[in-house]
Amino acid sequence: MEQNKAFVSGEIRAFDRAKAEETRTVEFVISDETRDRHGTVIPLAAWQLDQYNKNGIVGYQHNVYGGGFLTDPNPDSVLGVGRAFVDGDKLIGEVRFEPAEINPLAEKIFQKVLHGTLKAVSVGFRELEKGKWGEKERGEDIAGKNATYYFGKVELLEFSIVNIPSNPNALRREVETDIENRTRELTEECERLGAQIIAQGAQIDTLKRINDEQTRLIEYYKHKSSLRG
């Protein structure tokens, strides 16, 4: 998979079963702005949905990429047409399942969703712009355990119905790497400033010695002049 690809988990939205059976359409809450267990938030305004909605698909178990992560995806793992949109304070992912006659797997997953056996989704996205850490006055100090990372722009790639929501370790690793990079940068900056302070201290000592020597010379010549007078 792409290096900067990450996952968040979502869950099924309440639905009317009769209407869902008629339209073969179900909605999932993909994301909101609550802080997740990995200390990250994706602001609703950060989601870039245009490219996804031009060719929206919904998969099963993320078996939609091909190459690398999954080398030979089954086309029937694309369960149907997807659409993503913001509704209030939530990002919603909608799937219209393919009919049973062209995709038996989609029909099986659809029935399991209706039955309540499957109700989780995992959302694949990639970060387009670097985010930022929460402000200290909000109790989100980067040095503390409550640090919160707010993503910059992110592009929705796909979402999949899954047996178990994808572990967002890729996301966690990315955030932890950012912490490590920031810590390393701060350490290097402290070392650089420390070296400057030491160098400046040595210069001050040298200047002080020169000043002391000049003062002694002045006193010496003053004293010598007074003896001649």
Steps between C-alpha positions, in 0.01 A plus 500: 500500500606861459728618777278784611179301487322460832173373638230610737205296616130572468170338578160447347241776522150425622278406203153389406530137394204504262631810322852355491372177343313702237790731411785262589661805659655528846686786664799488732649764725851518360650768723426788733709750690534309825850415619576136433693262721819580313474868586405620152216702350402542135306827476199472271630790292821301437328227298547523121215300345479612135731238354336221697149602400600496132566126528368396838527134583448306819704188560513201725807467723686766294547248219475772237855624442699236319878481502710508811248468780265266314634371169190362332179659628171329421277745307205378703674644807376833367157477657338801341496868425615731777435863583638715780355819641493709814182494705505726804808412702565165331651371179262247348588221260215353298505174308248373245561127481519328164213263418530133588496384135830675420670477838408221742762622747340845511165336569646293782667802661182702454295237681754481780483878535120487514518220755745694714786254469722749320480861613853640489691680228861598456582814305814535287641848453825680440626824647546778244617774735680473830285572800584656833502425869240644732573819691633469852223710649255232389673240713661342198866565568721307259719401793209361697297184480195687367667627184254517210601503134263678260539379143536742213325427169430129448369324192243223533617201295237240583309344783435134558263290700718287725472213742721682750586869453850544361755567768614860438862414582613667176339818622644453845847440363477816290403710801764337720759561228398865497558515876840335458595744224393799708688368801813446291471850352460652846798300629716611208393861550582483872842351419564773243399775742705338775808496277440867417472588868824312579677672211369839606606427858852424381502824301384693806778341709755597235372858484504518879865387510593756233317772695674400823838509326424841350389629839824377661705661223320831544556490875865411445565793267306733729715395789820532292402847386434612855851389603659701220306807601 
